[in-house]
Amino acid sequence: MPVTLDATLQYLAWSEERFFERLYELSETHYGASYGDPEWTVAKIAWHIASGATWYEFCLTGTMHERPAVPTTRTELLVVGDYLRQRTAAIVAEGRHDDAILHVVTDDEAFDVARSTLLTQAVLHSLEHRAQIRSEEHTSELQSRETIFVCRLLLEK
């Protein structure tokens, strides 16, 4: 069976769902973890994934949805996850259309882009930032272990 764009988009929906399930399990204190630039916290990146899906849906359909706020609580993260699920469903549906050059008009510019390019970018954008959060979770765990190690060393002396 050949690999299809629909299978890739279905994987996008599945992996985002699993990813947000994992985020829901985290303590809210992890939402503020960052790697590198402190502005890009786990919560902000999760929001950015959903915001990016909004952009790709707009380019594909011409419909722009109001974005939720950057989450600070588990309840707000659930809102972002549900919002992303809706945006991703629209993106998956667009993958069932034939490829075509779409004319996209924003407040600032107009451009032409292939539907297949937008769909590919949507998948890659989500993947890139989900990997970034995983890196931040790992870094936060390492920092916590390092802090415990340092505290033990100090207490033993």
Secondary structure by P-SEA (a helix, b strand, c coil): ccccaaaaaaaaaaaaaaaaaaaaaccccccccccccccccaaaaaaaaaaaaaaaaaaacccccccccccccaaaaaaaaaaaaaaaaaaaaaaaccccbbbbbcccccccccaaaaaaaaaaaaaaaaaaaaaaaaaaaaaaaaaaaaaaaaaac
